[in-house]
Structures are given as structure tokens and as C-alpha cells.
Amino acid sequence: MKPPPVHRITLAQLAVLGFLSTVTLALADIATTVSLVAGAACSALPQAWFALQLFGRGERRGAEVALAGYAAQAGKFFLSAAGFALVFALLRPLVPMAVFGGFAAMVLVQAAGGIWLLRRGQASR
């Protein structure tokens, strides 16, 4: 099974994060912008790790990918939870709505990227 181009989702997340950070910095303050970036990191970094674990080893059989998916998803969940714990324990000053806004923005990019990959895969058949 040939790996899909999941790296494009991470690149899209970086582009959206750059745009949102610039806009937030222009409209708010540095604490809000740092909180936004921290929340986005709680989503984007575990997603990138998940993609690397699942597809970063080259071509594999479908069954191998499925089994690796369970472990990768558990790791992604743990990394997200640990990221939030670190952000809320260590980041001061903190703007909680910006943290969750950054996280939500990255989840939306992930969902859009997943839909794009599914449609791309169906179009190539």
C-alpha cells in the first residue's frame, strides 16, 4: 500500500498557523498569540507524529497499517493530553480561549486534509 501524501496536511497546518498568528498578533497581544500557537501545537505536533508512525515507514500491507494505526492513535491522544497539561501548567500569562481556538483551527485543517485525501484517492481509481 503506497502511503498517501499526509505531509501536506502538516504543511497546510503550518500555513494556517502562520496566518492566524500574524492576524492574532496584529489584533491582540503577545500572550494571546503565544496561547494560540501553544494550542495549535497540542494538535499539529501529535498529528504529525501520528502520520509519521503510520505512513513514515514506506509501503506496507493494509493489515500492518491497520495495526499500526491503533498504536499511533493512542500515542496521538497521549501527546495531545500531555501537551495540554504542559501548556496549562507552565504557560503564563495564558489565554485559554486562544489555546482552544488554536487547537480547533488545527483540527479543522486536519479534517479538511483528510477529506481532500479521501476524495483524491477516489478520483485516482
N, CA, C and O atoms as a GROMACS GRO file, in nm:
protein
  500
    1MET      N    1   0.084  -0.117   0.000
    1MET     CA    2   0.000   0.000   0.000
    1MET      C    3   0.090   0.125   0.000
    1MET      O    4   0.174   0.141   0.088
    2LYS      N    5   0.072   0.209  -0.097
    2LYS     CA    6   0.152   0.330  -0.108
    2LYS      C    7   0.101   0.435  -0.010
    2LYS      O    8  -0.020   0.459  -0.003
    3PRO      N    9   0.192   0.498   0.068
    3PRO     CA   10   0.147   0.597   0.165
    3PRO      C   11   0.088   0.721   0.098
    3PRO      O   12   0.141   0.768  -0.003
    4PRO      N   13  -0.021   0.774   0.154
    4PRO     CA   14  -0.079   0.898   0.099
    4PRO      C   15   0.009   1.018   0.137
    4PRO      O   16   0.090   1.007   0.229
    5PRO      N   17  -0.007   1.129   0.069
    5PRO     CA   18   0.076   1.247   0.099
    5PRO      C   19   0.026   1.323   0.222
    5PRO      O   20  -0.015   1.439   0.212
    6VAL      N   21   0.031   1.257   0.338
    6VAL     CA   22  -0.020   1.319   0.460
    6VAL      C   23   0.066   1.436   0.506
    6VAL      O   24   0.021   1.518   0.587
    7HIS      N   25   0.189   1.445   0.456
    7HIS     CA   26   0.274   1.558   0.493
    7HIS      C   27   0.212   1.691   0.449
    7HIS      O   28   0.242   1.796   0.504
    8ARG      N   29   0.126   1.685   0.349
    8ARG     CA   30   0.062   1.808   0.302
    8ARG      C   31  -0.034   1.865   0.406
    8ARG      O   32  -0.055   1.986   0.411
    9ILE      N   33  -0.091   1.780   0.490
    9ILE     CA   34  -0.178   1.828   0.597
    9ILE      C   35  -0.094   1.908   0.697
    9ILE      O   36  -0.136   2.015   0.741
   10THR      N   37   0.022   1.858   0.733
   10THR     CA   38   0.110   1.930   0.825
   10THR      C   39   0.154   2.063   0.765
   10THR      O   40   0.159   2.164   0.835
   11LEU      N   41   0.187   2.064   0.636
   11LEU     CA   42   0.225   2.189   0.570
   11LEU      C   43   0.109   2.288   0.569
   11LEU      O   44   0.129   2.408   0.589
   12ALA      N   45  -0.012   2.238   0.545
   12ALA     CA   46  -0.129   2.326   0.548
   12ALA      C   47  -0.150   2.381   0.689
   12ALA      O   48  -0.185   2.498   0.706
   13GLN      N   49  -0.130   2.298   0.791
   13GLN     CA   50  -0.144   2.345   0.929
   13GLN      C   51  -0.043   2.456   0.958
   13GLN      O   52  -0.077   2.556   1.022
   14LEU      N   53   0.080   2.439   0.912
   14LEU     CA   54   0.181   2.542   0.934
   14LEU      C   55   0.143   2.673   0.864
   14LEU      O   56   0.162   2.781   0.919
   15ALA      N   57   0.090   2.662   0.743
   15ALA     CA   58   0.048   2.782   0.669
   15ALA      C   59  -0.066   2.853   0.741
   15ALA      O   60  -0.063   2.975   0.758
   16VAL      N   61  -0.166   2.777   0.783
   16VAL     CA   62  -0.280   2.837   0.855
   16VAL      C   63  -0.234   2.896   0.987
   16VAL      O   64  -0.278   3.004   1.025
   17LEU      N   65  -0.146   2.827   1.057
   17LEU     CA   66  -0.095   2.877   1.184
   17LEU      C   67  -0.017   3.007   1.165
   17LEU      O   68  -0.030   3.100   1.245
   18GLY      N   69   0.062   3.014   1.060
   18GLY     CA   70   0.135   3.138   1.032
   18GLY      C   71   0.041   3.253   1.008
   18GLY      O   72   0.062   3.363   1.059
   19PHE      N   73  -0.063   3.229   0.930
   19PHE     CA   74  -0.162   3.333   0.902
   19PHE      C   75  -0.235   3.375   1.030
   19PHE      O   76  -0.246   3.494   1.059
   20LEU      N   77  -0.284   3.276   1.106
   20LEU     CA   78  -0.359   3.307   1.228
   20LEU      C   79  -0.272   3.378   1.331
   20LEU      O   80  -0.318   3.468   1.401
   21SER      N   81  -0.146   3.339   1.340
   21SER     CA   82  -0.055   3.404   1.436
   21SER      C   83  -0.033   3.549   1.399
   21SER      O   84  -0.031   3.637   1.485
   22THR      N   85  -0.015   3.574   1.271
   22THR     CA   86   0.005   3.712   1.225
   22THR      C   87  -0.117   3.798   1.253
   22THR      O   88  -0.105   3.910   1.302
   23VAL      N   89  -0.235   3.745   1.221
   23VAL     CA   90  -0.358   3.819   1.245
   23VAL      C   91  -0.380   3.841   1.395
   23VAL      O   92  -0.417   3.950   1.437
   24THR      N   93  -0.357   3.738   1.474
   24THR     CA   94  -0.377   3.749   1.619
   24THR      C   95  -0.280   3.850   1.679
   24THR      O   96  -0.318   3.929   1.766
   25LEU      N   97  -0.157   3.848   1.634
   25LEU     CA   98  -0.059   3.943   1.686
   25LEU      C   99  -0.096   4.086   1.649
   25LEU      O  100  -0.076   4.179   1.727
   26ALA      N  101  -0.152   4.103   1.530
   26ALA     CA  102  -0.193   4.237   1.487
   26ALA      C  103  -0.316   4.287   1.563
   26ALA      O  104  -0.327   4.406   1.591
   27LEU      N  105  -0.407   4.196   1.597
   27LEU     CA  106  -0.533   4.236   1.661
   27LEU      C  107  -0.533   4.226   1.813
   27LEU      O  108  -0.613   4.292   1.880
   28ALA      N  109  -0.444   4.145   1.868
   28ALA     CA  110  -0.445   4.123   2.013
   28ALA      C  111  -0.305   4.151   2.068
   28ALA      O  112  -0.237   4.244   2.025
   29ASP      N  113  -0.263   4.070   2.164
   29ASP     CA  114  -0.132   4.089   2.224
   29ASP      C  115  -0.048   3.961   2.212
   29ASP      O  116  -0.094   3.860   2.159
   30ILE      N  117   0.072   3.968   2.262
   30ILE     CA  118   0.165   3.856   2.251
   30ILE      C  119   0.117   3.735   2.333
   30ILE      O  120   0.139   3.621   2.292
   31ALA      N  121   0.054   3.757   2.447
   31ALA     CA  122   0.006   3.646   2.530
   31ALA      C  123  -0.101   3.566   2.455
   31ALA      O  124  -0.103   3.443   2.460
   32THR      N  125  -0.189   3.635   2.386
   32THR     CA  126  -0.293   3.568   2.308
   32THR      C  127  -0.231   3.490   2.193
   32THR      O  128  -0.272   3.377   2.165
   33THR      N  129  -0.133   3.550   2.128
   33THR     CA  130  -0.068   3.483   2.015
   33THR      C  131   0.008   3.359   2.061
   33THR      O  132   0.000   3.254   1.997
   34VAL      N  133   0.083   3.370   2.170
   34VAL     CA  134   0.157   3.255   2.222
   34VAL      C  135   0.059   3.146   2.266
   34VAL      O  136   0.085   3.028   2.243
   35SER      N  137  -0.051   3.182   2.327
   35SER     CA  138  -0.152   3.084   2.367
   35SER      C  139  -0.211   3.014   2.245
   35SER      O  140  -0.233   2.892   2.248
   36LEU      N  141  -0.238   3.089   2.139
   36LEU     CA  142  -0.290   3.031   2.014
   36LEU      C  143  -0.191   2.930   1.956
   36LEU      O  144  -0.230   2.820   1.917
   37VAL      N  145  -0.065   2.967   1.951
   37VAL     CA  146   0.038   2.878   1.896
   37VAL      C  147   0.052   2.754   1.984
   37VAL      O  148   0.068   2.643   1.932
   38ALA      N  149   0.047   2.770   2.114
   38ALA     CA  150   0.058   2.656   2.205
   38ALA      C  151  -0.059   2.559   2.185
   38ALA      O  152  -0.039   2.437   2.182
   39GLY      N  153  -0.178   2.612   2.171
   39GLY     CA  154  -0.294   2.526   2.147
   39GLY      C  155  -0.285   2.455   2.013
   39GLY      O  156  -0.320   2.337   2.002
   40ALA      N  157  -0.238   2.526   1.912
   40ALA     CA  158  -0.220   2.464   1.780
   40ALA      C  159  -0.116   2.353   1.786
   40ALA      O  160  -0.132   2.249   1.722
   41ALA      N  161  -0.010   2.375   1.863
   41ALA     CA  162   0.094   2.272   1.877
   41ALA      C  163   0.039   2.146   1.943
   41ALA      O  164   0.084   2.035   1.913
   42CYS      N  165  -0.057   2.162   2.034
   42CYS     CA  166  -0.118   2.046   2.100
   42CYS      C  167  -0.195   1.958   2.003
   42CYS      O  168  -0.225   1.843   2.034
   43SER      N  169  -0.227   2.011   1.888
   43SER     CA  170  -0.296   1.934   1.785
   43SER      C  171  -0.204   1.895   1.670
   43SER      O  172  -0.202   1.779   1.628
   44ALA      N  173  -0.127   1.991   1.619
   44ALA     CA  174  -0.047   1.969   1.500
   44ALA      C  175   0.070   1.874   1.523
   44ALA      O  176   0.098   1.789   1.438
   45LEU      N  177   0.140   1.888   1.635
   45LEU     CA  178   0.254   1.800   1.661
   45LEU      C  179   0.212   1.653   1.678
   45LEU      O  180   0.274   1.565   1.618
   46PRO      N  181   0.109   1.624   1.759
   46PRO     CA  182   0.065   1.485   1.766
   46PRO      C  183   0.014   1.430   1.633
   46PRO      O  184   0.033   1.312   1.604
   47GLN      N  185  -0.050   1.515   1.551
   47GLN     CA  186  -0.097   1.471   1.420
   47GLN      C  187   0.020   1.436   1.329
   47GLN      O  188   0.017   1.336   1.258
   48ALA      N  189   0.124   1.518   1.332
   48ALA     CA  190   0.243   1.491   1.251
   48ALA      C  191   0.310   1.362   1.298
   48ALA      O  192   0.354   1.281   1.217
   49TRP      N  193   0.318   1.343   1.429
   49TRP     CA  194   0.375   1.219   1.484
   49TRP      C  195   0.292   1.098   1.441
   49TRP      O  196   0.347   0.996   1.402
   50PHE      N  197   0.160   1.112   1.448
   50PHE     CA  198   0.069   1.005   1.406
   50PHE      C  199   0.095   0.967   1.260
   50PHE      O  200   0.107   0.849   1.228
   51ALA      N  201   0.103   1.067   1.173
   51ALA     CA  202   0.125   1.041   1.031
   51ALA      C  203   0.260   0.974   1.008
   51ALA      O  204   0.272   0.885   0.924
   52LEU      N  205   0.361   1.017   1.081
   52LEU     CA  206   0.494   0.958   1.066
   52LEU      C  207   0.494   0.813   1.112
   52LEU      O  208   0.555   0.727   1.048
   53GLN      N  209   0.426   0.785   1.222
   53GLN     CA  210   0.419   0.647   1.272
   53GLN      C  211   0.342   0.557   1.176
   53GLN      O  212   0.378   0.441   1.157
   54LEU      N  213   0.238   0.611   1.118
   54LEU     CA  214   0.151   0.530   1.034
   54LEU      C  215   0.205   0.514   0.893
   54LEU      O  216   0.197   0.405   0.835
   55PHE      N  217   0.258   0.620   0.837
   55PHE     CA  218   0.296   0.616   0.696
   55PHE      C  219   0.444   0.644   0.670
   55PHE      O  220   0.487   0.639   0.555
   56GLY      N  221   0.521   0.673   0.772
   56GLY     CA  222   0.659   0.713   0.753
   56GLY      C  223   0.756   0.600   0.724
   56GLY      O  224   0.874   0.626   0.701
   57ARG      N  225   0.710   0.479   0.723
   57ARG     CA  226   0.799   0.366   0.702
   57ARG      C  227   0.790   0.310   0.561
   57ARG      O  228   0.832   0.197   0.537
   58GLY      N  229   0.736   0.387   0.470
   58GLY     CA  230   0.726   0.340   0.332
   58GLY      C  231   0.604   0.253   0.311
   58GLY      O  232   0.508   0.258   0.387
   59GLU      N  233   0.610   0.173   0.207
   59GLU     CA  234   0.496   0.090   0.171
   59GLU      C  235   0.483  -0.028   0.268
   59GLU      O  236   0.581  -0.093   0.302
   60ARG      N  237   0.359  -0.052   0.311
   60ARG     CA  238   0.329  -0.164   0.398
   60ARG      C  239   0.195  -0.222   0.355
   60ARG      O  240   0.118  -0.159   0.283
   61ARG      N  241   0.169  -0.342   0.400
   61ARG     CA  242   0.041  -0.405   0.370
   61ARG      C  243  -0.069  -0.340   0.452
   61ARG      O  244  -0.044  -0.278   0.556
   62GLY      N  245  -0.191  -0.354   0.403
   62GLY     CA  246  -0.306  -0.293   0.470
   62GLY      C  247  -0.322  -0.337   0.613
   62GLY      O  248  -0.355  -0.255   0.699
   63ALA      N  249  -0.300  -0.465   0.642
   63ALA     CA  250  -0.314  -0.515   0.778
   63ALA      C  251  -0.211  -0.453   0.871
   63ALA      O  252  -0.242  -0.422   0.986
   64GLU      N  253  -0.090  -0.434   0.822
   64GLU     CA  254   0.014  -0.371   0.903
   64GLU      C  255  -0.021  -0.226   0.934
   64GLU      O  256   0.001  -0.179   1.046
   65VAL      N  257  -0.074  -0.157   0.836
   65VAL     CA  258  -0.114  -0.018   0.855
   65VAL      C  259  -0.226  -0.010   0.958
   65VAL      O  260  -0.227   0.079   1.043
   66ALA      N  261  -0.322  -0.101   0.950
   66ALA     CA  262  -0.434  -0.101   1.043
   66ALA      C  263  -0.387  -0.123   1.187
   66ALA      O  264  -0.431  -0.053   1.278
   67LEU      N  265  -0.298  -0.219   1.207
   67LEU     CA  266  -0.247  -0.245   1.342
   67LEU      C  267  -0.164  -0.128   1.393
   67LEU      O  268  -0.173  -0.091   1.510
   68ALA      N  269  -0.083  -0.070   1.307
   68ALA     CA  270  -0.002   0.044   1.347
   68ALA      C  271  -0.091   0.164   1.379
   68ALA      O  272  -0.055   0.248   1.462
   69GLY      N  273  -0.207   0.172   1.315
   69GLY     CA  274  -0.299   0.282   1.338
   69GLY      C  275  -0.350   0.288   1.481
   69GLY      O  276  -0.366   0.397   1.536
   70TYR      N  277  -0.376   0.174   1.541
   70TYR     CA  278  -0.424   0.172   1.680
   70TYR      C  279  -0.319   0.228   1.775
   70TYR      O  280  -0.350   0.312   1.860
   71ALA      N  281  -0.196   0.183   1.759
   71ALA     CA  282  -0.088   0.232   1.845
   71ALA      C  283  -0.062   0.380   1.820
   71ALA      O  284  -0.041   0.457   1.914
   72ALA      N  285  -0.063   0.420   1.693
   72ALA     CA  286  -0.038   0.560   1.660
   72ALA      C  287  -0.148   0.650   1.715
   72ALA      O  288  -0.119   0.759   1.764
   73GLN      N  289  -0.272   0.606   1.710
   73GLN     CA  290  -0.383   0.687   1.762
   73GLN      C  291  -0.374   0.701   1.913
   73GLN      O  292  -0.400   0.808   1.967
   74ALA      N  293  -0.336   0.594   1.981
   74ALA     CA  294  -0.318   0.603   2.126
   74ALA      C  295  -0.206   0.700   2.161
   74ALA      O  296  -0.218   0.779   2.254
   75GLY      N  297  -0.096   0.693   2.086
   75GLY     CA  298   0.014   0.786   2.108
   75GLY      C  299  -0.026   0.929   2.080
   75GLY      O  300   0.015   1.020   2.152
   76LYS      N  301  -0.104   0.950   1.976
   76LYS     CA  302  -0.151   1.085   1.942
   76LYS      C  303  -0.237   1.141   2.055
   76LYS      O  304  -0.222   1.258   2.091
   77PHE      N  305  -0.324   1.060   2.109
   77PHE     CA  306  -0.408   1.104   2.220
   77PHE      C  307  -0.324   1.141   2.341
   77PHE      O  308  -0.346   1.245   2.403
   78PHE      N  309  -0.227   1.057   2.374
   78PHE     CA  310  -0.138   1.083   2.488
   78PHE      C  311  -0.059   1.211   2.467
   78PHE      O  312  -0.048   1.293   2.558
   79LEU      N  313  -0.004   1.230   2.347
   79LEU     CA  314   0.074   1.351   2.319
   79LEU      C  315  -0.012   1.477   2.328
   79LEU      O  316   0.034   1.579   2.378
   80SER      N  317  -0.135   1.470   2.280
   80SER     CA  318  -0.225   1.586   2.290
   80SER      C  319  -0.256   1.617   2.436
   80SER      O  320  -0.251   1.733   2.478
   81ALA      N  321  -0.288   1.515   2.514
   81ALA     CA  322  -0.319   1.535   2.656
   81ALA      C  323  -0.198   1.590   2.731
   81ALA      O  324  -0.212   1.682   2.811
   82ALA      N  325  -0.081   1.534   2.705
   82ALA     CA  326   0.041   1.582   2.770
   82ALA      C  327   0.070   1.727   2.728
   82ALA      O  328   0.114   1.807   2.811
   83GLY      N  329   0.047   1.759   2.602
   83GLY     CA  330   0.068   1.895   2.555
   83GLY      C  331  -0.022   1.994   2.627
   83GLY      O  332   0.024   2.099   2.671
   84PHE      N  333  -0.149   1.961   2.639
   84PHE     CA  334  -0.242   2.048   2.712
   84PHE      C  335  -0.200   2.062   2.858
   84PHE      O  336  -0.204   2.172   2.914
   85ALA      N  337  -0.161   1.952   2.920
   85ALA     CA  338  -0.118   1.958   3.060
   85ALA      C  339   0.002   2.052   3.076
   85ALA      O  340   0.005   2.133   3.169
   86LEU      N  341   0.098   2.041   2.987
   86LEU     CA  342   0.215   2.128   2.994
   86LEU      C  343   0.179   2.275   2.970
   86LEU      O  344   0.227   2.364   3.039
   87VAL      N  345   0.094   2.298   2.871
   87VAL     CA  346   0.055   2.436   2.840
   87VAL      C  347  -0.015   2.500   2.959
   87VAL      O  348   0.019   2.612   2.998
   88PHE      N  349  -0.111   2.430   3.018
   88PHE     CA  350  -0.186   2.489   3.128
   88PHE      C  351  -0.107   2.493   3.258
   88PHE      O  352  -0.137   2.574   3.346
   89ALA      N  353  -0.006   2.408   3.271
   89ALA     CA  354   0.076   2.411   3.392
   89ALA      C  355   0.189   2.513   3.384
   89ALA      O  356   0.227   2.572   3.486
   90LEU      N  357   0.243   2.536   3.264
   90LEU     CA  358   0.364   2.616   3.254
   90LEU      C  359   0.349   2.752   3.189
   90LEU      O  360   0.428   2.843   3.218
   91LEU      N  361   0.252   2.770   3.103
   91LEU     CA  362   0.243   2.894   3.025
   91LEU      C  363   0.173   3.004   3.106
   91LEU      O  364   0.058   2.990   3.146
   92ARG      N  365   0.246   3.112   3.128
   92ARG     CA  366   0.190   3.228   3.197
   92ARG      C  367   0.238   3.353   3.126
   92ARG      O  368   0.358   3.359   3.096
   93PRO      N  369   0.157   3.451   3.098
   93PRO     CA  370   0.012   3.450   3.111
   93PRO      C  371  -0.050   3.361   3.004
   93PRO      O  372   0.009   3.339   2.898
   94LEU      N  373  -0.167   3.312   3.032
   94LEU     CA  374  -0.236   3.218   2.944
   94LEU      C  375  -0.373   3.273   2.907
   94LEU      O  376  -0.443   3.329   2.991
   95VAL      N  377  -0.410   3.256   2.781
   95VAL     CA  378  -0.543   3.294   2.733
   95VAL      C  379  -0.611   3.164   2.690
   95VAL      O  380  -0.591   3.119   2.577
   96PRO      N  381  -0.692   3.102   2.778
   96PRO     CA  382  -0.748   2.970   2.749
   96PRO      C  383  -0.828   2.963   2.618
   96PRO      O  384  -0.819   2.864   2.545
   97MET      N  385  -0.904   3.067   2.588
   97MET     CA  386  -0.983   3.062   2.463
   97MET      C  387  -0.892   3.060   2.341
   97MET      O  388  -0.925   2.997   2.240
   98ALA      N  389  -0.778   3.125   2.348
   98ALA     CA  390  -0.683   3.122   2.236
   98ALA      C  391  -0.620   2.984   2.225
   98ALA      O  392  -0.597   2.937   2.114
   99VAL      N  393  -0.593   2.919   2.338
   99VAL     CA  394  -0.538   2.782   2.335
   99VAL      C  395  -0.636   2.690   2.263
   99VAL      O  396  -0.597   2.618   2.171
  100PHE      N  397  -0.761   2.693   2.304
  100PHE     CA  398  -0.860   2.606   2.242
  100PHE      C  399  -0.891   2.648   2.099
  100PHE      O  400  -0.922   2.563   2.015
  101GLY      N  401  -0.884   2.777   2.070
  101GLY     CA  402  -0.903   2.824   1.933
  101GLY      C  403  -0.794   2.774   1.840
  101GLY      O  404  -0.823   2.731   1.728
  102GLY      N  405  -0.670   2.778   1.884
  102GLY     CA  406  -0.559   2.724   1.804
  102GLY      C  407  -0.573   2.576   1.782
  102GLY      O  408  -0.549   2.526   1.672
  103PHE      N  409  -0.612   2.504   1.888
  103PHE     CA  410  -0.634   2.359   1.876
  103PHE      C  411  -0.744   2.331   1.775
  103PHE      O  412  -0.729   2.246   1.687
  104ALA      N  413  -0.855   2.402   1.787
  104ALA     CA  414  -0.970   2.380   1.698
  104ALA      C  415  -0.935   2.411   1.553
  104ALA      O  416  -0.977   2.340   1.462
  105ALA      N  417  -0.859   2.517   1.531
  105ALA     CA  418  -0.820   2.552   1.394
  105ALA      C  419  -0.738   2.439   1.330
  105ALA      O  420  -0.758   2.407   1.213
  106MET      N  421  -0.648   2.380   1.407
  106MET     CA  422  -0.566   2.271   1.352
  106MET      C  423  -0.650   2.145   1.328
  106MET      O  424  -0.625   2.071   1.233
  107VAL      N  425  -0.748   2.120   1.415
  107VAL     CA  426  -0.837   2.005   1.394
  107VAL      C  427  -0.918   2.025   1.265
  107VAL      O  428  -0.939   1.930   1.190
  108LEU      N  429  -0.963   2.147   1.241
  108LEU     CA  430  -1.037   2.175   1.117
  108LEU      C  431  -0.950   2.153   0.994
  108LEU      O  432  -0.996   2.099   0.893
  109VAL      N  433  -0.824   2.196   1.001
  109VAL     CA  434  -0.732   2.173   0.888
  109VAL      C  435  -0.709   2.023   0.869
  109VAL      O  436  -0.703   1.975   0.756
  110GLN      N  437  -0.696   1.948   0.980
  110GLN     CA  438  -0.680   1.803   0.971
  110GLN      C  439  -0.800   1.739   0.903
  110GLN      O  440  -0.785   1.652   0.817
  111ALA      N  441  -0.919   1.781   0.943
  111ALA     CA  442  -1.041   1.724   0.885
  111ALA      C  443  -1.050   1.757   0.736
  111ALA      O  444  -1.082   1.669   0.655
  112ALA      N  445  -1.023   1.881   0.700
  112ALA     CA  446  -1.027   1.920   0.559
  112ALA      C  447  -0.922   1.843   0.480
  112ALA      O  448  -0.947   1.799   0.368
  113GLY      N  449  -0.804   1.826   0.538
  113GLY     CA  450  -0.699   1.749   0.471
  113GLY      C  451  -0.737   1.603   0.454
  113GLY      O  452  -0.708   1.543   0.351
  114GLY      N  453  -0.800   1.546   0.554
  114GLY     CA  454  -0.846   1.408   0.544
  114GLY      C  455  -0.951   1.390   0.435
  114GLY      O  456  -0.946   1.294   0.359
  115ILE      N  457  -1.044   1.483   0.427
  115ILE     CA  458  -1.146   1.479   0.321
  115ILE      C  459  -1.080   1.492   0.184
  115ILE      O  460  -1.115   1.421   0.090
  116TRP      N  461  -0.982   1.584   0.175
  116TRP     CA  462  -0.910   1.602   0.048
  116TRP      C  463  -0.839   1.472   0.008
  116TRP      O  464  -0.844   1.432  -0.109
  117LEU      N  465  -0.774   1.406   0.104
  117LEU     CA  466  -0.704   1.280   0.073
  117LEU      C  467  -0.801   1.172   0.029
  117LEU      O  468  -0.773   1.096  -0.064
  118LEU      N  469  -0.916   1.163   0.095
  118LEU     CA  470  -1.015   1.063   0.057
  118LEU      C  471  -1.068   1.088  -0.083
  118LEU      O  472  -1.079   0.994  -0.163
  119ARG      N  473  -1.101   1.211  -0.115
  119ARG     CA  474  -1.152   1.244  -0.249
  119ARG      C  475  -1.044   1.222  -0.354
  119ARG      O  476  -1.073   1.176  -0.464
  120ARG      N  477  -0.922   1.254  -0.321
  120ARG     CA  478  -0.810   1.236  -0.414
  120ARG      C  479  -0.792   1.086  -0.444
  120ARG      O  480  -0.767   1.047  -0.558
  121GLY      N  481  -0.805   1.004  -0.338
  121GLY     CA  482  -0.791   0.860  -0.356
  121GLY      C  483  -0.903   0.801  -0.438
  121GLY      O  484  -0.879   0.708  -0.515
  122GLN      N  485  -1.024   0.852  -0.425
  122GLN     CA  486  -1.137   0.801  -0.502
  122GLN      C  487  -1.126   0.846  -0.648
  122GLN      O  488  -1.166   0.773  -0.738
  123ALA      N  489  -1.072   0.964  -0.671
  123ALA     CA  490  -1.059   1.015  -0.808
  123ALA      C  491  -0.954   0.938  -0.887
  123ALA      O  492  -0.962   0.930  -1.009
  124SER      N  493  -0.855   0.880  -0.817
  124SER     CA  494  -0.748   0.809  -0.888
  124SER      C  495  -0.788   0.667  -0.922
  124SER      O  496  -0.711   0.596  -0.987
  125ARG      N  497  -0.904   0.624  -0.881
  125ARG     CA  498  -0.947   0.485  -0.909
  125ARG      C  499  -1.013   0.475  -1.043
  125ARG      O  500  -1.055   0.366  -1.083
   0.00000   0.00000   0.00000
